[in-house]
Amino acid sequence: MSKDFYNATGFYEFVGEKKLMGTKCKSCGELFVPPRPVCSACHSEEMEWVEMSGKGKLEAFTVTLYGPTRMVEAGYDAKNPYCVGVVRLDEGPAISAQIFGLDLTKPEAIKIGTPMGLTFIERTEGEKKNTYIGFEAT
């Protein structure tokens, strides 16, 4: 795979192809999502792309009533809140994303450790269609 992990472009190209990719250090095996060009564990620059399973557990979350313009334009507001969280992937890395499939009217009932599965969100923003990572309770 020739997509660049020295910047975010390659990562988002894979997201557009509906793949969650990370980088793996060829020296020590450490995994990173989003990708990094240098391993923070052993400082090796020998990295390779690896596809993540997209399965994990909810590690942290917040229910958002007043979001940035992009989310307001997507239809979210105080009457239609959204959830953002951190999911610890089964492979080890953690990633933040929008969370679906939870009862946002009762945030106190949302449980850390809830199993999550990868989903992709497609939104039209202006004349452009963008794909984002999300996770859904399984």
C-alpha positions in Angstrom: 0.0 0.0 0.0 1.5 3.3 -1.0 -0.7 5.7 0.9 1.3 8.2 2.9 1.3 7.9 6.7 3.6 10.9 7.2 0.5 13.1 7.2 -3.3 12.5 7.6 -4.0 12.3 3.9 -3.4 8.5 3.5 -5.5 7.8 6.6 -8.5 9.7 5.3 -8.1 8.2 1.8 -8.6 4.8 3.5 -11.6 6.1 5.5 -13.0 7.2 2.2 -12.6 3.5 1.1 -14.4 2.5 4.3 -11.3 1.0 5.9 -9.9 1.8 9.4 -6.1 1.6 9.0 -3.3 2.2 11.5 0.4 1.9 11.4 2.5 -0.9 13.0 6.1 -0.5 13.9 8.2 -3.1 12.1 10.7 -3.1 14.9 8.6 -3.5 18.1 5.1 -4.2 16.8 3.4 -1.1 18.5 0.2 -0.1 16.8 -1.1 3.5 16.2 -4.4 4.8 15.1 -4.4 7.4 13.6 -1.1 6.5 12.0 2.3 7.9 12.9 5.5 8.0 10.8 7.7 7.3 13.9 7.1 4.8 16.7 6.8 6.6 20.0 7.8 3.4 21.8 11.2 2.6 20.1 11.6 5.6 17.8 11.9 3.5 14.7 10.8 5.0 11.3 10.1 1.5 9.9 6.3 1.6 9.8 3.7 -0.3 7.8 -0.1 0.0 7.2 -2.3 -2.5 9.0 -6.1 -2.8 8.9 -7.9 -2.7 12.2 -10.9 -5.0 13.0 -13.1 -2.0 14.0 -14.2 -3.8 17.2 -13.6 -2.4 20.6 -15.1 -1.0 23.9 -16.3 2.4 24.9 -13.7 4.0 27.1 -15.0 7.5 27.6 -17.9 9.6 26.2 -19.7 12.9 26.3 -23.2 13.8 25.1 -23.0 17.1 23.2 -26.0 19.5 23.0 -24.2 22.5 21.4 -21.6 21.4 18.8 -19.5 23.1 16.2 -21.0 24.5 13.0 -20.4 21.3 11.0 -22.5 19.2 13.5 -25.2 21.9 13.7 -25.4 21.8 9.9 -25.7 17.9 10.1 -28.9 18.4 12.3 -27.6 18.2 15.8 -28.6 20.6 18.5 -30.0 20.7 22.1 -33.1 18.8 20.9 -31.1 16.3 18.9 -27.8 15.8 20.8 -25.0 13.6 19.6 -22.3 11.5 21.4 -18.6 11.6 21.0 -16.4 9.0 22.7 -13.1 7.2 22.9 -13.1 3.6 21.8 -10.3 1.3 22.8 -9.8 -1.1 19.8 -9.4 -4.8 20.4 -5.9 -4.4 18.9 -4.9 -1.8 21.6 -5.0 1.7 20.2 -7.8 4.1 21.2 -9.5 6.5 18.8 -12.2 9.2 19.3 -15.3 9.3 17.1 -19.0 9.9 17.0 -20.9 7.1 18.9 -24.2 5.7 17.8 -26.8 3.3 19.2 -26.9 4.6 22.8 -29.8 6.2 24.6 -28.7 9.9 24.8 -31.7 10.8 26.8 -30.2 8.8 29.7 -26.5 9.4 29.6 -26.2 8.2 33.2 -27.2 4.7 31.9 -24.4 4.6 29.3 -21.8 2.1 30.4 -18.0 2.3 30.0 -17.0 -1.0 28.4 -20.0 -1.2 26.1 -18.9 -3.2 23.0 -18.6 -1.1 19.9 -18.3 -1.8 16.2 -17.0 0.4 13.4 -19.4 2.3 11.2 -18.8 5.0 8.5 -20.7 8.3 8.3 -21.2 10.0 5.0 -22.1 13.6 5.1 -22.6 16.1 2.3 -20.9 19.4 3.2 -21.4 22.0 0.6 -20.7 20.3 -2.7 -18.4 17.7 -1.2 -19.3 14.3 0.2 -17.1 13.3 3.2 -16.7 10.0 5.0 -16.0 9.9 8.8 -15.3 7.2 11.3 -18.0 6.3 13.9 -18.7 3.5 16.2 -22.0 1.9 17.1 -23.0 -0.1 20.2 -23.2 -3.8 19.3 
